[in-house]
Amino acid sequence: MRADINSQLTNLECNVVSHLRVTHHFLSRMVEKKLRGCITFTSSQASFFPAPSSALYGSGKAFLSAFASSLAIEAERM
C-alpha cells in the first residue's frame, strides 16, 4: 500500500462515512415526519472485483451496496 494512512482515511470519509452521515440525517427526518421517499447511492462494478491499488475504493463501494440493501429492509420496519 503506497498511500499514507491519512490519505486512506480521507478516501474512507469521502466514499463511506459521508454517505452514512447524509443517510442518517435525512432518514431520521423522514421517519420522524412519517414521509415516504427514496435514498439512492451510486456504487460501482469495482465492488465485485478485486483491483490492485484500489482496495479501499472497491471495498467502500461494496459497503454501499450492502448498506443500501440492508437499509431498505430496516427502513420498511421503522
Rosetta constraint file for C-alpha pairs under 8 A:
AtomPair CA 1 CA 53 HARMONIC 7.22 0.50
AtomPair CA 3 CA 7 HARMONIC 6.14 0.50
AtomPair CA 3 CA 8 HARMONIC 6.59 0.50
AtomPair CA 4 CA 8 HARMONIC 6.47 0.50
AtomPair CA 5 CA 9 HARMONIC 6.07 0.50
AtomPair CA 6 CA 10 HARMONIC 6.10 0.50
AtomPair CA 7 CA 11 HARMONIC 6.27 0.50
AtomPair CA 8 CA 12 HARMONIC 6.21 0.50
AtomPair CA 8 CA 56 HARMONIC 7.44 0.50
AtomPair CA 9 CA 13 HARMONIC 6.10 0.50
AtomPair CA 10 CA 14 HARMONIC 6.25 0.50
AtomPair CA 11 CA 15 HARMONIC 6.04 0.50
AtomPair CA 11 CA 56 HARMONIC 7.66 0.50
AtomPair CA 11 CA 57 HARMONIC 7.69 0.50
AtomPair CA 12 CA 16 HARMONIC 5.47 0.50
AtomPair CA 12 CA 17 HARMONIC 6.53 0.50
AtomPair CA 12 CA 56 HARMONIC 7.20 0.50
AtomPair CA 12 CA 57 HARMONIC 7.99 0.50
AtomPair CA 12 CA 60 HARMONIC 7.08 0.50
AtomPair CA 13 CA 17 HARMONIC 4.66 0.50
AtomPair CA 13 CA 18 HARMONIC 5.77 0.50
AtomPair CA 14 CA 18 HARMONIC 5.60 0.50
AtomPair CA 14 CA 19 HARMONIC 7.87 0.50
AtomPair CA 15 CA 19 HARMONIC 7.05 0.50
AtomPair CA 15 CA 57 HARMONIC 7.33 0.50
AtomPair CA 15 CA 60 HARMONIC 6.00 0.50
AtomPair CA 15 CA 61 HARMONIC 7.47 0.50
AtomPair CA 16 CA 20 HARMONIC 6.52 0.50
AtomPair CA 16 CA 60 HARMONIC 5.77 0.50
AtomPair CA 16 CA 61 HARMONIC 7.88 0.50
AtomPair CA 16 CA 63 HARMONIC 7.38 0.50
AtomPair CA 16 CA 64 HARMONIC 7.04 0.50
AtomPair CA 17 CA 21 HARMONIC 6.21 0.50
AtomPair CA 18 CA 22 HARMONIC 6.20 0.50
AtomPair CA 19 CA 23 HARMONIC 6.00 0.50
AtomPair CA 20 CA 24 HARMONIC 6.06 0.50
AtomPair CA 21 CA 25 HARMONIC 6.22 0.50
AtomPair CA 22 CA 26 HARMONIC 6.30 0.50
AtomPair CA 23 CA 27 HARMONIC 5.67 0.50
AtomPair CA 23 CA 39 HARMONIC 7.45 0.50
AtomPair CA 24 CA 28 HARMONIC 5.81 0.50
AtomPair CA 25 CA 29 HARMONIC 6.69 0.50
AtomPair CA 26 CA 30 HARMONIC 6.15 0.50
AtomPair CA 27 CA 31 HARMONIC 6.09 0.50
AtomPair CA 28 CA 32 HARMONIC 6.06 0.50
AtomPair CA 29 CA 33 HARMONIC 6.06 0.50
AtomPair CA 30 CA 34 HARMONIC 5.73 0.50
AtomPair CA 30 CA 35 HARMONIC 4.79 0.50
AtomPair CA 30 CA 36 HARMONIC 6.80 0.50
AtomPair CA 30 CA 37 HARMONIC 7.65 0.50
AtomPair CA 31 CA 35 HARMONIC 6.27 0.50
AtomPair CA 31 CA 78 HARMONIC 6.81 0.50
AtomPair CA 40 CA 68 HARMONIC 7.79 0.50
AtomPair CA 41 CA 64 HARMONIC 7.00 0.50
AtomPair CA 41 CA 65 HARMONIC 7.94 0.50
AtomPair CA 41 CA 68 HARMONIC 7.32 0.50
AtomPair CA 43 CA 47 HARMONIC 7.42 0.50
AtomPair CA 43 CA 61 HARMONIC 5.23 0.50
AtomPair CA 43 CA 62 HARMONIC 7.63 0.50
AtomPair CA 43 CA 64 HARMONIC 6.53 0.50
AtomPair CA 43 CA 65 HARMONIC 6.56 0.50
AtomPair CA 44 CA 58 HARMONIC 7.88 0.50
AtomPair CA 44 CA 61 HARMONIC 6.13 0.50
AtomPair CA 45 CA 49 HARMONIC 7.08 0.50
AtomPair CA 46 CA 50 HARMONIC 7.17 0.50
AtomPair CA 46 CA 51 HARMONIC 7.33 0.50
AtomPair CA 46 CA 57 HARMONIC 7.55 0.50
AtomPair CA 46 CA 58 HARMONIC 4.84 0.50
AtomPair CA 46 CA 61 HARMONIC 6.86 0.50
AtomPair CA 46 CA 62 HARMONIC 7.85 0.50
AtomPair CA 47 CA 58 HARMONIC 4.61 0.50
AtomPair CA 47 CA 59 HARMONIC 6.04 0.50
AtomPair CA 47 CA 60 HARMONIC 7.45 0.50
AtomPair CA 47 CA 61 HARMONIC 4.96 0.50
AtomPair CA 47 CA 62 HARMONIC 4.34 0.50
AtomPair CA 47 CA 65 HARMONIC 7.90 0.50
AtomPair CA 48 CA 58 HARMONIC 7.55 0.50
AtomPair CA 48 CA 62 HARMONIC 7.10 0.50
AtomPair CA 49 CA 58 HARMONIC 7.48 0.50
AtomPair CA 50 CA 54 HARMONIC 7.88 0.50
AtomPair CA 50 CA 55 HARMONIC 6.93 0.50
AtomPair CA 50 CA 58 HARMONIC 7.04 0.50
AtomPair CA 51 CA 55 HARMONIC 6.17 0.50
AtomPair CA 51 CA 58 HARMONIC 7.22 0.50
AtomPair CA 54 CA 58 HARMONIC 6.14 0.50
AtomPair CA 55 CA 59 HARMONIC 6.07 0.50
AtomPair CA 56 CA 60 HARMONIC 5.92 0.50
AtomPair CA 57 CA 61 HARMONIC 6.34 0.50
AtomPair CA 58 CA 62 HARMONIC 6.20 0.50
AtomPair CA 59 CA 63 HARMONIC 6.12 0.50
AtomPair CA 60 CA 64 HARMONIC 6.37 0.50
AtomPair CA 61 CA 65 HARMONIC 6.36 0.50
AtomPair CA 62 CA 66 HARMONIC 6.26 0.50
AtomPair CA 63 CA 67 HARMONIC 5.81 0.50
AtomPair CA 64 CA 68 HARMONIC 5.95 0.50
AtomPair CA 65 CA 69 HARMONIC 6.32 0.50
AtomPair CA 66 CA 70 HARMONIC 6.19 0.50
AtomPair CA 67 CA 71 HARMONIC 5.80 0.50
AtomPair CA 68 CA 72 HARMONIC 6.12 0.50
AtomPair CA 69 CA 73 HARMONIC 6.94 0.50
AtomPair CA 70 CA 74 HARMONIC 6.29 0.50
AtomPair CA 71 CA 75 HARMONIC 5.79 0.50
AtomPair CA 72 CA 76 HARMONIC 6.38 0.50
AtomPair CA 73 CA 77 HARMONIC 6.87 0.50
AtomPair CA 74 CA 78 HARMONIC 6.69 0.50
